[in-house]
Amino acid sequence: MTRVRRGTYLWLLMLGAAIGIIVLAGALGTAPISGPVAIGLMAIYLFLVFATLAQLNLSSMRVAMPRFSAAARMTPAARRAAQRARAQSNIVADHTLTDIGLIVNERQRNGQWARHLAQVVSLDDDAVQPFGTFYALPEQGNRLALIQFDIYDHAGQRRFRRQVEQWVRDGENLVVCDRQLPLEDVAGIDRSGVWELRISVDGALAALHSFSVTPSTAERRRQFSGEGEAPMAHLAVPEEEGPLSLEDLLREQRQRGHCDLLCHCLVWSEASLRQGCIVLCKAFICSQQI
C-alpha cells in the first residue's frame, strides 16, 4: 500500500511540473497558449489531484473497516487478554485477537479423547491445550508467522512453552497449539490458583489470559485431613458405641430425675439445719438475759 501511494504522489508531481512549465511558457509568450486554456489546464490538474487523494482515502477506509468488524466479534476473554497485553508490553502484535482459551483433553475408558472448552481447569483433568484466534488484515496476511504459547502458574513459574509456525491468511486464523500440557506431570505441592496463558506473535505480546486451576479430589482430601481439621478416623464413631435405644434414653432420664430430686432434698435439709441453728442461738441469748 505504501508503494502505491509513493507512485501516485510521484505521478502527480511530474504532471504538475509539466503543466506548470506549459502555463509558464504561455505567460512568457514562448508558447501559443491563451489564458483560458492555461486556466483550464490548472483546473483539470487540481481536479485530478483531488480525485486521486479522495480515492486513496476511500481505499484506506475500506482497509480499516475489517478491523472494526473484527473488534465487534471479539469475545470478552479475548478483549480482556488484549487489553492486558497492551498495558503490560510496549510492543504489541499487529493482529487483532478475537478469541482465546484452553481445550481440556480427557482420556476415556475406550481410549478416545473427549475435548471441551473450559475457563476453570481441575487438576483431575488429563491435559490442557491452548488456542487463539487472530484477525489479519490483507497487508498482514499471506505470510508465515511464529506464534508462541506460554503457561505460567500462580507462583510465576513457567510450566509450558511451545512455538508453532502458522501460515496467516487475511481474515480469521485459528491457531491451536500442537502440544498439550499434562496436568499430572505438573510438579509442586500447592498448584491450584490463578494461572496465566501468554500468546506472542512474531515476538510481540498479543494476549494475557488468566484462568483458574482447582485442586484435585485427592489433594482436597489431603488438605482437609491435614490442615486444621481432625482426620476422618478420629471423627468415626466406635463400633461398640452404637446409637442409644429408646429404653436406654428413658432409663437415663429417670436416673437424671432421681439425681435432681436428691439434690433438692440436700439443699432443703441444709436450709432447715441453718434455720434450726438460728432459733437455738436466739433462745440461748434470751435465757442469758433473764
Buried (B, 14 or more C-beta within 10 A) or exposed (E): EEEEEEEBEEEBEEBBEEBEEBBEBBEEEEEEBEEEEBEEBBEEBEEBEEEBBEEBEEEEEEEEEBEEEBBEEBBEBBBBBBEBBBEEBEEBBEBBBBBBBBBBBEEEEEEEEEEEEBEEBBBBBBBBBBBBBBBBBEEBBEEEBEBBBBBBBBEEEEBBEBEBEBEBEBEBBEBBBEBBBEBEEBEEEEBBEEBBBBBBBBEBBBBBBBBBBBBBEEBBEEBEBEEEEEEEEEEEEEEEEEEEEEEEEEEEEEEEEEEEEEEEEEEEEEEEEEEEEEEEEEEEEEEEEE
